[in-house]
Amino acid sequence: MGSQDGVLKQGHHNVLPQAKRVLKLLSGQDGRLEMPIPFLLITNGGGVPDEERRAALSEELGVELGPNQLVQSHTPVRDYAQKYRDRPVLVIGGARDNGRRVAESYGLKHAFIPQDIVAWNSSIWDYTELREEEKSFVRHHDFTSTEFAAALVIHDSYDWGRDVTLLLDLLNSQKGVLGTRRDDHMTAGVKGDVEIVISNADVEWRSKWPIPRLGTGAFRLALEKIYKTTTGLDLPYTQFGKPFKATYDFSELMLRRHLSSVGRDPNGALNVYMVGDNPLSDIDGANRHGWSSILVRTGVFRDPNGEEPTHTPTVICDDVEKGVEWAIERELRRANSGAK
């Protein structure tokens, strides 16, 4: 199931009433089902440690989520980034120092954020000065010879100009050292020393504002264009998040772990319904992965004039409650048909 903006929520704190009802249904709290239906929340949102987001969602939604029932856009990065556990990484995204806290929750020992670099040498981005709040959480470090191994874009950038500049500097650097530049940084086929990992591909997302807002996918498009313009090369990066296979493979693993934790068979075939509001991420990813897909009208997709979605779902429903009820009825019809 897709989660948060557009399916269960609109904006950061506005939980849709039908979302609370449907989760009580799935968890068995309202007594309508003979047994609960296991579910997982998959979101291209993020920017805070997984356990904090799980606790906050549990309180907001009125259903206790288990440790294997939430996949944020950057959750799959937890395993992928272990190769950088003991090496310096730049983490972009999230409010305050949340990016660093996410990385540290994944075991990365040397995670830095853009404000740390600006505090070291403000001339690297001299359009703004650090606010007093930012000064309270920066970590002072001499980056003169620090060799960054990777940059993790784990959530929306709060300063596109600064963060694009830092990423370009690292991509073109010698051994990941800020202020240096490889002689072959404009040579096709030559791999640089810093890997860029991006955890969210959504170009748009739904907030309280009536028109969708730009997300991390839009930031990546801007970075790609500027990198191409300045070097003539295609941007090298590793992408996670919906609709990419790595995120769906990881989500399936989490769902099997959840099944095991509630005493269900984790090894059997999975019959999964994906409920989402974004055809480009939720529906495309579910279709590619062989899941049934339910597109709802409470988020990015609204079809006010009857437009067809860019990726065709199994069904289109008004909201998550109607979508889940449709899926349950469909499975009951199949079961009854098979019993005859």
Short mmCIF file of the C-alpha atoms (twelve columns), coordinates in Angstrom:
data_MODEL
# 
_entry.id   MODEL 
# 
loop_
_atom_site.group_PDB 
_atom_site.id 
_atom_site.type_symbol 
_atom_site.label_atom_id 
_atom_site.label_alt_id 
_atom_site.label_comp_id 
_atom_site.label_asym_id 
_atom_site.label_seq_id 
_atom_site.Cartn_x 
_atom_site.Cartn_y 
_atom_site.Cartn_z 
_atom_site.pdbx_PDB_model_num 
ATOM 1   C CA . MET A 1   0.000   0.000   0.000   1 
ATOM 2   C CA . GLY A 2   1.237   3.478   -0.788  1 
ATOM 3   C CA . SER A 3   1.343   5.699   2.259   1 
ATOM 4   C CA . GLN A 4   1.283   9.271   3.443   1 
ATOM 5   C CA . ASP A 5   0.748   12.128  0.991   1 
ATOM 6   C CA . GLY A 6   -2.109  11.429  -1.363  1 
ATOM 7   C CA . VAL A 7   -3.301  8.055   -0.030  1 
ATOM 8   C CA . LEU A 8   -3.440  8.163   3.762   1 
ATOM 9   C CA . LYS A 9   -2.631  11.844  4.270   1 
ATOM 10  C CA . GLN A 10  -2.791  15.197  2.507   1 
ATOM 11  C CA . GLY A 11  0.044   17.369  3.706   1 
ATOM 12  C CA . HIS A 12  2.277   16.454  6.593   1 
ATOM 13  C CA . HIS A 13  -0.365  16.142  9.307   1 
ATOM 14  C CA . ASN A 14  -3.788  15.942  7.648   1 
ATOM 15  C CA . VAL A 15  -4.796  12.274  7.951   1 
ATOM 16  C CA . LEU A 16  -7.721  11.323  5.726   1 
ATOM 17  C CA . PRO A 17  -10.641 9.895   7.768   1 
ATOM 18  C CA . GLN A 18  -11.063 6.976   5.359   1 
ATOM 19  C CA . ALA A 19  -7.403  6.081   5.975   1 
ATOM 20  C CA . LYS A 20  -8.006  5.506   9.677   1 
ATOM 21  C CA . ARG A 21  -11.074 3.414   8.928   1 
ATOM 22  C CA . VAL A 22  -9.345  1.219   6.364   1 
ATOM 23  C CA . LEU A 23  -6.349  0.518   8.617   1 
ATOM 24  C CA . LYS A 24  -8.684  -0.520  11.435  1 
ATOM 25  C CA . LEU A 25  -10.316 -2.853  8.911   1 
ATOM 26  C CA . LEU A 26  -7.042  -4.386  7.727   1 
ATOM 27  C CA . SER A 27  -5.628  -4.757  11.244  1 
ATOM 28  C CA . GLY A 28  -8.819  -6.438  12.457  1 
ATOM 29  C CA . GLN A 29  -9.589  -3.723  15.015  1 
ATOM 30  C CA . ASP A 30  -13.144 -3.136  13.800  1 
ATOM 31  C CA . GLY A 31  -14.089 -6.829  13.795  1 
ATOM 32  C CA . ARG A 32  -15.340 -6.939  10.201  1 
ATOM 33  C CA . LEU A 33  -12.780 -9.521  9.055   1 
ATOM 34  C CA . GLU A 34  -12.353 -13.076 10.301  1 
ATOM 35  C CA . MET A 35  -8.614  -12.441 10.470  1 
ATOM 36  C CA . PRO A 36  -6.399  -9.411  9.797   1 
ATOM 37  C CA . ILE A 37  -4.970  -8.787  6.334   1 
ATOM 38  C CA . PRO A 38  -1.200  -8.125  6.472   1 
ATOM 39  C CA . PHE A 39  -0.229  -4.758  5.025   1 
ATOM 40  C CA . LEU A 40  2.838   -2.643  4.447   1 
ATOM 41  C CA . LEU A 41  3.177   1.111   3.971   1 
ATOM 42  C CA . ILE A 42  5.556   2.131   1.171   1 
ATOM 43  C CA . THR A 43  6.293   5.812   0.728   1 
ATOM 44  C CA . ASN A 44  8.622   7.936   -1.357  1 
ATOM 45  C CA . GLY A 45  8.595   10.292  1.607   1 
ATOM 46  C CA . GLY A 46  11.253  10.222  4.279   1 
ATOM 47  C CA . GLY A 47  13.722  12.555  5.870   1 
ATOM 48  C CA . VAL A 48  13.522  11.193  9.428   1 
ATOM 49  C CA . PRO A 49  14.790  7.916   10.938  1 
ATOM 50  C CA . ASP A 50  12.526  4.963   10.214  1 
ATOM 51  C CA . GLU A 51  11.645  4.261   13.831  1 
ATOM 52  C CA . GLU A 52  10.618  7.868   14.435  1 
ATOM 53  C CA . ARG A 53  8.396   7.905   11.346  1 
ATOM 54  C CA . ARG A 54  6.861   4.556   12.291  1 
ATOM 55  C CA . ALA A 55  6.032   5.802   15.788  1 
ATOM 56  C CA . ALA A 56  4.564   9.052   14.450  1 
ATOM 57  C CA . LEU A 57  2.440   7.262   11.844  1 
ATOM 58  C CA . SER A 58  1.199   4.747   14.417  1 
ATOM 59  C CA . GLU A 59  -0.066  7.600   16.575  1 
ATOM 60  C CA . GLU A 60  -1.556  9.565   13.668  1 
ATOM 61  C CA . LEU A 61  -3.273  6.576   12.060  1 
ATOM 62  C CA . GLY A 62  -4.463  4.910   15.252  1 
ATOM 63  C CA . VAL A 63  -2.854  1.558   14.364  1 
ATOM 64  C CA . GLU A 64  0.391   0.212   15.818  1 
ATOM 65  C CA . LEU A 65  2.776   -0.438  12.923  1 
ATOM 66  C CA . GLY A 66  5.304   -3.210  13.367  1 
ATOM 67  C CA . PRO A 67  9.027   -2.811  12.571  1 
ATOM 68  C CA . ASN A 68  8.550   -4.441  9.146   1 
ATOM 69  C CA . GLN A 69  5.455   -2.487  8.068   1 
ATOM 70  C CA . LEU A 70  7.045   0.758   6.858   1 
ATOM 71  C CA . VAL A 71  9.375   1.371   3.920   1 
ATOM 72  C CA . GLN A 72  10.417  4.991   3.433   1 
ATOM 73  C CA . SER A 73  12.171  6.052   0.242   1 
ATOM 74  C CA . HIS A 74  15.564  5.717   1.930   1 
ATOM 75  C CA . THR A 75  14.911  2.529   3.945   1 
ATOM 76  C CA . PRO A 76  16.453  0.265   1.236   1 
ATOM 77  C CA . VAL A 77  19.566  2.469   1.384   1 
ATOM 78  C CA . ARG A 78  20.153  1.045   4.883   1 
ATOM 79  C CA . ASP A 79  21.584  -2.171  3.458   1 
ATOM 80  C CA . TYR A 80  23.034  -0.712  0.258   1 
ATOM 81  C CA . ALA A 81  25.127  1.934   2.030   1 
ATOM 82  C CA . GLN A 82  26.880  -0.440  4.426   1 
ATOM 83  C CA . LYS A 83  29.924  -0.361  2.123   1 
ATOM 84  C CA . TYR A 84  30.318  3.272   3.231   1 
ATOM 85  C CA . ARG A 85  29.902  2.510   6.928   1 
ATOM 86  C CA . ASP A 86  33.437  3.670   7.818   1 
ATOM 87  C CA . ARG A 87  33.903  6.292   5.090   1 
ATOM 88  C CA . PRO A 88  32.832  9.957   4.887   1 
ATOM 89  C CA . VAL A 89  29.488  10.573  3.162   1 
ATOM 90  C CA . LEU A 90  27.504  13.722  2.432   1 
ATOM 91  C CA . VAL A 91  23.812  13.429  3.299   1 
ATOM 92  C CA . ILE A 92  21.319  15.777  1.643   1 
ATOM 93  C CA . GLY A 93  17.663  16.134  2.567   1 
ATOM 94  C CA . GLY A 94  15.363  16.566  5.510   1 
ATOM 95  C CA . ALA A 95  14.916  19.380  7.982   1 
ATOM 96  C CA . ARG A 96  17.634  20.413  10.418  1 
ATOM 97  C CA . ASP A 97  20.170  17.579  10.828  1 
ATOM 98  C CA . ASN A 98  17.655  14.808  10.127  1 
ATOM 99  C CA . GLY A 99  19.671  13.586  7.151   1 
ATOM 100 C CA . ARG A 100 22.637  12.899  9.396   1 
ATOM 101 C CA . ARG A 101 20.408  11.190  11.963  1 
ATOM 102 C CA . VAL A 102 18.961  8.917   9.269   1 
ATOM 103 C CA . ALA A 103 22.442  7.949   8.097   1 
ATOM 104 C CA . GLU A 104 23.641  7.321   11.629  1 
ATOM 105 C CA . SER A 105 20.583  5.179   12.341  1 
ATOM 106 C CA . TYR A 106 21.791  3.015   9.431   1 
ATOM 107 C CA . GLY A 107 25.212  2.666   11.027  1 
ATOM 108 C CA . LEU A 108 27.142  5.201   8.937   1 
ATOM 109 C CA . LYS A 109 29.863  6.576   11.202  1 
ATOM 110 C CA . HIS A 110 31.023  9.652   9.253   1 
ATOM 111 C CA . ALA A 111 27.900  11.367  7.940   1 
ATOM 112 C CA . PHE A 112 28.069  15.090  7.167   1 
ATOM 113 C CA . ILE A 113 25.375  17.516  6.025   1 
ATOM 114 C CA . PRO A 114 25.671  20.649  3.821   1 
ATOM 115 C CA . GLN A 115 25.585  23.006  6.812   1 
ATOM 116 C CA . ASP A 116 28.751  21.360  8.171   1 
ATOM 117 C CA . ILE A 117 30.564  22.236  4.939   1 
ATOM 118 C CA . VAL A 118 29.258  25.820  4.844   1 
ATOM 119 C CA . ALA A 119 30.338  26.257  8.485   1 
ATOM 120 C CA . TRP A 120 33.839  25.087  7.498   1 
ATOM 121 C CA . ASN A 121 34.176  27.446  4.538   1 
ATOM 122 C CA . SER A 122 31.299  29.758  3.682   1 
ATOM 123 C CA . SER A 123 32.817  30.677  0.292   1 
ATOM 124 C CA . ILE A 124 31.685  27.291  -1.040  1 
ATOM 125 C CA . TRP A 125 28.152  28.742  -0.984  1 
ATOM 126 C CA . ASP A 126 28.249  32.434  -0.114  1 
ATOM 127 C CA . TYR A 127 24.693  33.373  -1.031  1 
ATOM 128 C CA . THR A 128 23.360  32.709  2.459   1 
ATOM 129 C CA . GLU A 129 24.603  32.661  6.021   1 
ATOM 130 C CA . LEU A 130 23.855  29.902  8.475   1 
ATOM 131 C CA . ARG A 131 20.944  30.723  10.744  1 
ATOM 132 C CA . GLU A 132 21.370  30.503  14.502  1 
ATOM 133 C CA . GLU A 133 19.300  27.329  14.516  1 
ATOM 134 C CA . GLU A 134 21.620  25.749  11.950  1 
ATOM 135 C CA . LYS A 135 24.684  26.769  13.930  1 
ATOM 136 C CA . SER A 136 23.280  24.818  16.878  1 
ATOM 137 C CA . PHE A 137 23.499  21.464  15.075  1 
ATOM 138 C CA . VAL A 138 26.467  21.781  12.689  1 
ATOM 139 C CA . ARG A 139 29.487  19.606  13.346  1 
ATOM 140 C CA . HIS A 140 32.689  21.519  12.913  1 
ATOM 141 C CA . HIS A 141 35.168  19.626  10.797  1 
ATOM 142 C CA . ASP A 142 38.162  20.477  8.620   1 
ATOM 143 C CA . PHE A 143 37.269  19.165  5.169   1 
ATOM 144 C CA . THR A 144 40.567  20.196  3.569   1 
ATOM 145 C CA . SER A 145 41.631  16.605  2.950   1 
ATOM 146 C CA . THR A 146 38.416  14.664  3.671   1 
ATOM 147 C CA . GLU A 147 37.791  12.071  0.950   1 
ATOM 148 C CA . PHE A 148 34.042  11.698  0.479   1 
ATOM 149 C CA . ALA A 149 33.018  8.282   -0.841  1 
ATOM 150 C CA . ALA A 150 29.358  8.991   -1.565  1 
ATOM 151 C CA . ALA A 151 26.551  11.517  -1.413  1 
ATOM 152 C CA . LEU A 152 23.151  10.253  -0.265  1 
ATOM 153 C CA . VAL A 153 20.126  12.317  -1.307  1 
ATOM 154 C CA . ILE A 154 17.674  10.845  1.186   1 
ATOM 155 C CA . HIS A 155 14.883  13.415  0.942   1 
ATOM 156 C CA . ASP A 156 13.905  16.808  -0.472  1 
ATOM 157 C CA . SER A 157 16.631  19.415  -0.618  1 
ATOM 158 C CA . TYR A 158 15.862  22.586  1.299   1 
ATOM 159 C CA . ASP A 159 18.374  24.608  -0.739  1 
ATOM 160 C CA . TRP A 160 18.635  23.443  -4.343  1 
ATOM 161 C CA . GLY A 161 21.384  25.858  -5.384  1 
ATOM 162 C CA . ARG A 162 23.670  24.955  -2.499  1 
ATOM 163 C CA . ASP A 163 23.081  21.230  -2.752  1 
ATOM 164 C CA . VAL A 164 23.433  21.016  -6.549  1 
ATOM 165 C CA . THR A 165 26.703  22.917  -6.237  1 
ATOM 166 C CA . LEU A 166 28.065  20.555  -3.581  1 
ATOM 167 C CA . LEU A 167 27.096  17.479  -5.606  1 
ATOM 168 C CA . LEU A 168 28.753  18.862  -8.748  1 
ATOM 169 C CA . ASP A 169 31.895  19.634  -6.744  1 
ATOM 170 C CA . LEU A 170 32.059  16.072  -5.450  1 
ATOM 171 C CA . LEU A 171 31.289  14.455  -8.820  1 
ATOM 172 C CA . ASN A 172 34.119  16.401  -10.454 1 
ATOM 173 C CA . SER A 173 36.557  16.115  -7.560  1 
ATOM 174 C CA . GLN A 174 39.787  14.200  -7.177  1 
ATOM 175 C CA . LYS A 175 39.183  11.349  -4.708  1 
ATOM 176 C CA . GLY A 176 36.147  13.112  -3.259  1 
ATOM 177 C CA . VAL A 177 38.079  16.049  -1.818  1 
ATOM 178 C CA . LEU A 178 36.216  19.357  -1.922  1 
ATOM 179 C CA . GLY A 179 38.041  22.118  -3.779  1 
ATOM 180 C CA . THR A 180 39.799  19.713  -6.170  1 
ATOM 181 C CA . ARG A 181 38.934  18.781  -9.744  1 
ATOM 182 C CA . ARG A 182 39.889  15.718  -11.775 1 
ATOM 183 C CA . ASP A 183 41.624  16.427  -15.076 1 
ATOM 184 C CA . ASP A 184 39.315  13.887  -16.739 1 
ATOM 185 C CA . HIS A 185 36.065  15.117  -15.160 1 
ATOM 186 C CA . MET A 186 34.674  15.868  -18.647 1 
ATOM 187 C CA . THR A 187 35.845  12.620  -20.237 1 
ATOM 188 C CA . ALA A 188 33.190  10.080  -21.206 1 
ATOM 189 C CA . GLY A 189 33.573  6.610   -19.728 1 
ATOM 190 C CA . VAL A 190 35.738  7.735   -16.827 1 
ATOM 191 C CA . LYS A 191 34.188  6.953   -13.460 1 
ATOM 192 C CA . GLY A 192 34.582  9.502   -10.691 1 
ATOM 193 C CA . ASP A 193 35.378  8.752   -7.077  1 
ATOM 194 C CA . VAL A 194 32.025  9.687   -5.476  1 
ATOM 195 C CA . GLU A 195 28.785  7.734   -5.890  1 
ATOM 196 C CA . ILE A 196 25.519  9.666   -5.910  1 
ATOM 197 C CA . VAL A 197 22.595  7.737   -4.371  1 
ATOM 198 C CA . ILE A 198 19.080  9.196   -4.704  1 
ATOM 199 C CA . SER A 199 16.205  7.675   -2.737  1 
ATOM 200 C CA . ASN A 200 13.105  9.340   -4.190  1 
ATOM 201 C CA . ALA A 201 12.127  9.660   -7.847  1 
ATOM 202 C CA . ASP A 202 8.854   11.569  -7.425  1 
ATOM 203 C CA . VAL A 203 8.833   14.704  -9.568  1 
ATOM 204 C CA . GLU A 204 5.614   15.854  -7.860  1 
ATOM 205 C CA . TRP A 205 3.880   15.209  -4.553  1 
ATOM 206 C CA . ARG A 206 0.595   16.286  -3.002  1 
ATOM 207 C CA . SER A 207 0.518   18.759  -0.111  1 
ATOM 208 C CA . LYS A 208 -2.286  20.935  1.256   1 
ATOM 209 C CA . TRP A 209 -1.721  23.284  -1.684  1 
ATOM 210 C CA . PRO A 210 -4.221  22.558  -4.501  1 
ATOM 211 C CA . ILE A 211 -1.483  22.059  -7.124  1 
ATOM 212 C CA . PRO A 212 1.209   19.320  -6.751  1 
ATOM 213 C CA . ARG A 213 4.601   20.469  -5.465  1 
ATOM 214 C CA . LEU A 214 8.049   19.562  -6.826  1 
ATOM 215 C CA . GLY A 215 9.839   16.674  -5.137  1 
ATOM 216 C CA . THR A 216 13.244  15.009  -5.114  1 
ATOM 217 C CA . GLY A 217 12.741  13.702  -8.650  1 
ATOM 218 C CA . ALA A 218 12.577  17.292  -9.872  1 
ATOM 219 C CA . PHE A 219 15.782  18.063  -7.960  1 
ATOM 220 C CA . ARG A 220 17.448  15.129  -9.752  1 
ATOM 221 C CA . LEU A 221 16.256  16.409  -13.149 1 
ATOM 222 C CA . ALA A 222 17.771  19.809  -12.392 1 
ATOM 223 C CA . LEU A 223 21.039  18.184  -11.303 1 
ATOM 224 C CA . GLU A 224 21.106  16.047  -14.462 1 
ATOM 225 C CA . LYS A 225 20.601  19.049  -16.716 1 
ATOM 226 C CA . ILE A 226 23.243  21.179  -15.016 1 
ATOM 227 C CA . TYR A 227 25.757  18.308  -14.965 1 
ATOM 228 C CA . LYS A 228 25.128  17.698  -18.673 1 
ATOM 229 C CA . THR A 229 25.507  21.398  -19.473 1 
ATOM 230 C CA . THR A 230 28.759  21.805  -17.523 1 
ATOM 231 C CA . THR A 231 30.462  18.505  -18.442 1 
ATOM 232 C CA . GLY A 232 28.672  17.219  -21.541 1 
ATOM 233 C CA . LEU A 233 28.098  13.909  -19.735 1 
ATOM 234 C CA . ASP A 234 25.100  12.005  -18.407 1 
ATOM 235 C CA . LEU A 235 24.723  12.112  -14.643 1 
ATOM 236 C CA . PRO A 236 25.936  8.916   -12.931 1 
ATOM 237 C CA . TYR A 237 23.690  7.987   -10.023 1 
ATOM 238 C CA . THR A 238 22.033  5.077   -8.212  1 
ATOM 239 C CA . GLN A 239 18.266  5.402   -7.801  1 
ATOM 240 C CA . PHE A 240 15.986  3.953   -5.123  1 
ATOM 241 C CA . GLY A 241 12.317  4.626   -4.355  1 
ATOM 242 C CA . LYS A 242 9.169   3.845   -6.298  1 
ATOM 243 C CA . PRO A 243 8.870   2.734   -9.118  1 
ATOM 244 C CA . PHE A 244 12.327  1.146   -9.144  1 
ATOM 245 C CA . LYS A 245 12.776  -2.601  -8.750  1 
ATOM 246 C CA . ALA A 246 15.196  -2.397  -5.833  1 
ATOM 247 C CA . THR A 247 12.552  -0.744  -3.662  1 
ATOM 248 C CA . TYR A 248 9.852   -3.267  -4.590  1 
ATOM 249 C CA . ASP A 249 12.218  -6.187  -3.989  1 
ATOM 250 C CA . PHE A 250 13.074  -4.732  -0.580  1 
ATOM 251 C CA . SER A 251 9.390   -4.116  0.199   1 
ATOM 252 C CA . GLU A 252 8.572   -7.723  -0.639  1 
ATOM 253 C CA . LEU A 253 11.321  -8.840  1.745   1 
ATOM 254 C CA . MET A 254 9.867   -6.620  4.480   1 
ATOM 255 C CA . LEU A 255 6.373   -7.999  3.842   1 
ATOM 256 C CA . ARG A 256 7.648   -11.560 4.214   1 
ATOM 257 C CA . ARG A 257 9.374   -10.605 7.468   1 
ATOM 258 C CA . HIS A 258 6.099   -9.128  8.688   1 
ATOM 259 C CA . LEU A 259 4.222   -12.306 7.766   1 
ATOM 260 C CA . SER A 260 6.711   -14.325 9.771   1 
ATOM 261 C CA . SER A 261 6.364   -12.008 12.776  1 
ATOM 262 C CA . VAL A 262 2.585   -12.540 12.906  1 
ATOM 263 C CA . GLY A 263 2.763   -16.304 12.518  1 
ATOM 264 C CA . ARG A 264 1.902   -16.493 8.811   1 
ATOM 265 C CA . ASP A 265 3.808   -18.412 6.130   1 
ATOM 266 C CA . PRO A 266 6.504   -16.049 4.792   1 
ATOM 267 C CA . ASN A 267 7.580   -18.294 1.934   1 
ATOM 268 C CA . GLY A 268 4.408   -18.724 -0.109  1 
ATOM 269 C CA . ALA A 269 3.322   -16.824 -3.187  1 
ATOM 270 C CA . LEU A 270 2.294   -13.236 -2.446  1 
ATOM 271 C CA . ASN A 271 -0.952  -11.763 -3.746  1 
ATOM 272 C CA . VAL A 272 -0.348  -8.050  -3.278  1 
ATOM 273 C CA . TYR A 273 -2.524  -5.001  -3.988  1 
ATOM 274 C CA . MET A 274 -0.742  -1.672  -4.245  1 
ATOM 275 C CA . VAL A 275 -2.838  1.412   -3.437  1 
ATOM 276 C CA . GLY A 276 -1.289  4.625   -4.733  1 
ATOM 277 C CA . ASP A 277 -2.041  8.128   -5.946  1 
ATOM 278 C CA . ASN A 278 0.843   8.625   -8.372  1 
ATOM 279 C CA . PRO A 279 0.698   6.745   -11.709 1 
ATOM 280 C CA . LEU A 280 4.388   7.429   -12.411 1 
ATOM 281 C CA . SER A 281 5.632   5.812   -9.209  1 
ATOM 282 C CA . ASP A 282 2.981   3.733   -7.411  1 
ATOM 283 C CA . ILE A 283 1.163   2.274   -10.413 1 
ATOM 284 C CA . ASP A 284 4.147   1.876   -12.725 1 
ATOM 285 C CA . GLY A 285 6.157   0.145   -9.988  1 
ATOM 286 C CA . ALA A 286 3.338   -2.174  -8.947  1 
ATOM 287 C CA . ASN A 287 2.580   -3.146  -12.537 1 
ATOM 288 C CA . ARG A 288 6.235   -3.895  -13.248 1 
ATOM 289 C CA . HIS A 289 6.462   -6.034  -10.107 1 
ATOM 290 C CA . GLY A 290 3.391   -8.085  -10.910 1 
ATOM 291 C CA . TRP A 291 1.185   -6.623  -8.173  1 
ATOM 292 C CA . SER A 292 -2.422  -5.549  -8.658  1 
ATOM 293 C CA . SER A 293 -2.618  -1.748  -8.659  1 
ATOM 294 C CA . ILE A 294 -5.310  0.555   -7.285  1 
ATOM 295 C CA . LEU A 295 -5.104  4.232   -8.262  1 
ATOM 296 C CA . VAL A 296 -6.912  6.678   -5.963  1 
ATOM 297 C CA . ARG A 297 -8.084  10.239  -6.633  1 
ATOM 298 C CA . THR A 298 -6.947  11.821  -3.357  1 
ATOM 299 C CA . GLY A 299 -3.400  12.745  -4.368  1 
ATOM 300 C CA . VAL A 300 -1.373  13.548  -7.472  1 
ATOM 301 C CA . PHE A 301 -3.961  11.875  -9.722  1 
ATOM 302 C CA . ARG A 302 -7.318  13.673  -9.696  1 
ATOM 303 C CA . ASP A 303 -8.597  13.273  -13.327 1 
ATOM 304 C CA . PRO A 304 -11.006 16.253  -13.058 1 
ATOM 305 C CA . ASN A 305 -11.588 16.129  -16.810 1 
ATOM 306 C CA . GLY A 306 -11.525 12.370  -17.188 1 
ATOM 307 C CA . GLU A 307 -7.880  12.133  -18.272 1 
ATOM 308 C CA . GLU A 308 -6.335  8.698   -18.573 1 
ATOM 309 C CA . PRO A 309 -3.433  8.033   -16.157 1 
ATOM 310 C CA . THR A 310 0.048   7.704   -17.639 1 
ATOM 311 C CA . HIS A 311 0.177   4.087   -16.382 1 
ATOM 312 C CA . THR A 312 -2.944  1.960   -16.368 1 
ATOM 313 C CA . PRO A 313 -3.937  0.522   -12.965 1 
ATOM 314 C CA . THR A 314 -6.002  -2.570  -12.296 1 
ATOM 315 C CA . VAL A 315 -8.743  -0.235  -11.070 1 
ATOM 316 C CA . ILE A 316 -9.329  3.447   -10.238 1 
ATOM 317 C CA . CYS A 317 -11.146 4.275   -6.979  1 
ATOM 318 C CA . ASP A 318 -12.096 7.492   -5.219  1 
ATOM 319 C CA . ASP A 319 -10.019 6.818   -2.103  1 
ATOM 320 C CA . VAL A 320 -8.034  4.196   -0.188  1 
ATOM 321 C CA . GLU A 321 -11.064 2.847   1.671   1 
ATOM 322 C CA . LYS A 322 -13.014 2.196   -1.508  1 
ATOM 323 C CA . GLY A 323 -9.915  0.684   -3.088  1 
ATOM 324 C CA . VAL A 324 -9.260  -1.772  -0.276  1 
ATOM 325 C CA . GLU A 325 -12.936 -2.734  -0.085  1 
ATOM 326 C CA . TRP A 326 -12.868 -3.393  -3.840  1 
ATOM 327 C CA . ALA A 327 -9.806  -5.647  -3.444  1 
ATOM 328 C CA . ILE A 328 -11.402 -7.623  -0.598  1 
ATOM 329 C CA . GLU A 329 -14.614 -8.123  -2.565  1 
ATOM 330 C CA . ARG A 330 -12.596 -9.198  -5.600  1 
ATOM 331 C CA . GLU A 331 -10.730 -11.828 -3.578  1 
ATOM 332 C CA . LEU A 332 -13.957 -13.094 -2.010  1 
ATOM 333 C CA . ARG A 333 -15.506 -13.511 -5.459  1 
ATOM 334 C CA . ARG A 334 -12.444 -15.401 -6.629  1 
ATOM 335 C CA . ALA A 335 -12.543 -17.662 -3.568  1 
ATOM 336 C CA . ASN A 336 -16.246 -18.392 -4.002  1 
ATOM 337 C CA . SER A 337 -15.785 -19.028 -7.713  1 
ATOM 338 C CA . GLY A 338 -12.948 -21.454 -7.012  1 
ATOM 339 C CA . ALA A 339 -15.017 -23.286 -4.388  1 
ATOM 340 C CA . LYS A 340 -17.855 -24.020 -6.818  1 
# 
